Amino acid sequence: MITASELMTEYWSRQKTPAMIALEWGVSEHKIWYLIKKYDLSKKKHHIKHRGRKDYLMPQHEREKHHIQPHAKKVSMICPKTFKILKTYRSMSAPKADGFARENIRRACRTAGLYKGYLWAFEGYEAGVVRVAQKRGLEKKLKTLSKFKEGYESFKEEVA
């Protein structure tokens, strides 16, 4: 009789596959899979347990590890005045913590446009975005926008 602790040791601690365990113990692989499910020792993708332990709070460093998206495109936030990269995020949804919306960042990356006063570009395409922004005369537009804001502020002061 195979006990849960023996199976857990082989499957979880020693990281053996059910085929390796079956070959070592001289039983069918189907029997090992059956016992893994019976004893609730199944794994999920990337060796994360299918069902977590009761009352277990995952530490912050593990939470961050699980939130990493390995295939996500990195996004750079570029200053439209100096055309220098201010910050690089690991994915398009990461800037949400700073108050930026993913959809608008995506649009700004694809059109080489502004979102909340910054240029946005996928990592590796920053030079192209800067070149397009300079060609469109973004600097002049920014100066016009700042003059408009100054005029609006003075208008608000006169009315008040």
Secondary structure, 3 states (H helix, E strand, C coil): CCCHHHHHHHHHHCCCCHHHHHHHHCCCHHHHHHHHHHCCCCECHHHCECCCCCCCCCCHHHHHHHHCCCCCCCEEEECCCCCCEEEEECCCCHHHHHCCCHHHHHHHHHHCCEECCEEEEECCCHHHHHHHHHHCCHHHHHHHHHHHHHHHHHHHHHHC
